Amino acid sequence: MAGVNAVQIVVNEVFQGFGGWLISLMQAITFLGDEEFFVLLLPILYWSFDQMIGLRVGMVLLLSNGFNTFFKFLFRTPRPYWISDSVTNYVHESSFGLPSGHAQIAASVWGWLAVEVKKRWFTIVMVVLIFLIGVSRLFMGVHFLGDVLLGWLMGGLLVWAFSACFEKIGGWVEAQSLERKLGLVAASSVALVLLILVAKWVAGPWEINPEWAARAGEVAPFSLDGAFTLGGTWLGMLAGFVILSEKKGRFLAAEGGWRRLVRFLIGLLGILILYFGLGQIFPRGANLPSYVLRYVRYTLVGLWISWIAPLLFEKVKVLKFSKS
């Protein structure tokens, strides 16, 4: 593996050799694969364009994130700047490298949007965007070429699997009672968390190579924060959707003109209060109470997005529900 990485570093050196004038551009492109960007994108889709597309994109994002963490725990590979002084890291990353999360999530989320839109020009734009996000990770010095290629492959496979299974599984779930639906959502949330916990257990103990430590800086590659963030968001988002659909039906996200912007601004304020407000109140740490509270916090964020915010939008008359 060390020999393979040494060869792959040449790719990073080539991209970084184009010069520092590309740094700002690459940082902007890499942001389009960041978690923070999708925190903005998903509510826009769900509240202001198409409720079901927003839901499906959210599910793809969370699944991609979970599988990426699972394989990172199993592979436990370094990043280029950890092992070589010839590669500069323009951002700091504390997790393992393989597969690239940005490349995988870009391929899955932007790839799924291409499936939803079904326009040739849009698909071409999405393919170019996916490619550029992968390239940006090479330029930033945080991934090897193999990390990016595997990320693209896994993202594409997830799009294929989700496309093949969503309608069948969704149709079966739709026929269940409200109580059973909520039970299935809770069980799947726990299963996603357990999947990552099992990967950590299988991987066993790990210590960073002393030769890498100075270059890598502060790392926490086996942090479980992401697992409980994933599980809580999945629970809140899907449980809220199920309850809202059962009690109120679907809402008309694409209607409302200027009200679409109002929905986003009000809704975003609620997300920020829950995300940052509870983040300041709840303790942080690698212990069970902190993980439980993180799970609760992100469950509330998910519930706000899929259930509570739409009810508030209706109350202040900026959203209507379908009568059919």
QUINORNOR-V787291 format. One record per backbone hydrogen bond with DSSP energy under -1.0 kcal/mol. CO is the residue of the C=O (numbers start at 1). NH is the residue of the N-H. If there is no record, write none. Layout:
co = <CO & CO>
nh = <NH & NH>
This chain:
co = <1 & 2 & 3 & 4 & 5 & 7 & 8 & 8 & 9 & 10 & 11 & 12 & 13 & 15 & 16 & 19 & 20 & 22 & 23 & 24 & 25 & 26 & 27 & 29 & 30 & 31 & 34 & 35 & 37 & 38 & 40 & 41 & 42 & 43 & 44 & 45 & 45 & 50 & 51 & 52 & 53 & 54 & 55 & 56 & 57 & 58 & 59 & 60 & 61 & 62 & 63 & 64 & 65 & 66 & 67 & 68 & 69 & 70 & 71 & 72 & 77 & 79 & 80 & 94 & 100 & 101 & 102 & 103 & 104 & 105 & 106 & 108 & 109 & 110 & 111 & 112 & 113 & 114 & 119 & 120 & 121 & 122 & 123 & 124 & 125 & 126 & 127 & 128 & 129 & 130 & 131 & 132 & 133 & 134 & 135 & 136 & 137 & 140 & 141 & 144 & 145 & 146 & 147 & 147 & 148 & 149 & 150 & 151 & 152 & 153 & 154 & 155 & 156 & 157 & 158 & 159 & 160 & 161 & 162 & 165 & 166 & 167 & 168 & 169 & 170 & 173 & 177 & 178 & 179 & 180 & 181 & 182 & 183 & 184 & 185 & 186 & 187 & 188 & 189 & 190 & 191 & 192 & 193 & 194 & 195 & 196 & 197 & 198 & 199 & 200 & 209 & 209 & 212 & 213 & 220 & 224 & 225 & 226 & 227 & 228 & 229 & 230 & 231 & 232 & 233 & 234 & 235 & 236 & 237 & 238 & 239 & 240 & 241 & 242 & 243 & 244 & 244 & 250 & 251 & 252 & 256 & 257 & 258 & 259 & 260 & 261 & 262 & 263 & 264 & 265 & 266 & 267 & 268 & 269 & 270 & 271 & 272 & 273 & 276 & 277 & 278 & 285 & 287 & 288 & 289 & 290 & 291 & 292 & 293 & 294 & 295 & 296 & 297 & 298 & 299 & 300 & 301 & 302 & 303 & 303 & 304 & 307 & 308 & 309 & 310 & 311 & 312 & 313 & 314 & 320>
nh = <5 & 6 & 7 & 8 & 9 & 10 & 11 & 12 & 13 & 14 & 15 & 16 & 17 & 18 & 19 & 22 & 23 & 26 & 27 & 28 & 29 & 30 & 31 & 32 & 33 & 34 & 38 & 39 & 41 & 42 & 44 & 45 & 46 & 47 & 48 & 49 & 50 & 54 & 55 & 56 & 57 & 58 & 59 & 60 & 61 & 62 & 63 & 64 & 65 & 66 & 67 & 68 & 69 & 70 & 71 & 72 & 73 & 74 & 75 & 76 & 97 & 82 & 84 & 220 & 104 & 105 & 106 & 107 & 108 & 109 & 110 & 112 & 113 & 114 & 115 & 116 & 117 & 118 & 123 & 124 & 125 & 126 & 127 & 128 & 129 & 130 & 131 & 132 & 133 & 134 & 135 & 136 & 137 & 138 & 139 & 140 & 142 & 90 & 81 & 148 & 149 & 150 & 100 & 151 & 152 & 153 & 154 & 155 & 156 & 157 & 158 & 159 & 160 & 161 & 162 & 163 & 164 & 165 & 166 & 169 & 170 & 171 & 172 & 173 & 174 & 176 & 181 & 182 & 183 & 184 & 185 & 186 & 187 & 188 & 189 & 190 & 191 & 192 & 193 & 194 & 195 & 196 & 197 & 198 & 199 & 200 & 201 & 202 & 203 & 204 & 212 & 213 & 216 & 217 & 223 & 228 & 229 & 230 & 231 & 232 & 233 & 234 & 235 & 236 & 237 & 238 & 239 & 240 & 241 & 242 & 243 & 244 & 245 & 246 & 247 & 248 & 249 & 322 & 253 & 255 & 259 & 260 & 262 & 263 & 264 & 265 & 266 & 267 & 268 & 269 & 270 & 271 & 272 & 273 & 274 & 275 & 276 & 277 & 280 & 281 & 282 & 287 & 291 & 292 & 293 & 294 & 295 & 296 & 297 & 298 & 299 & 300 & 301 & 302 & 303 & 304 & 305 & 306 & 307 & 308 & 309 & 311 & 312 & 313 & 314 & 315 & 316 & 318 & 317 & 252>
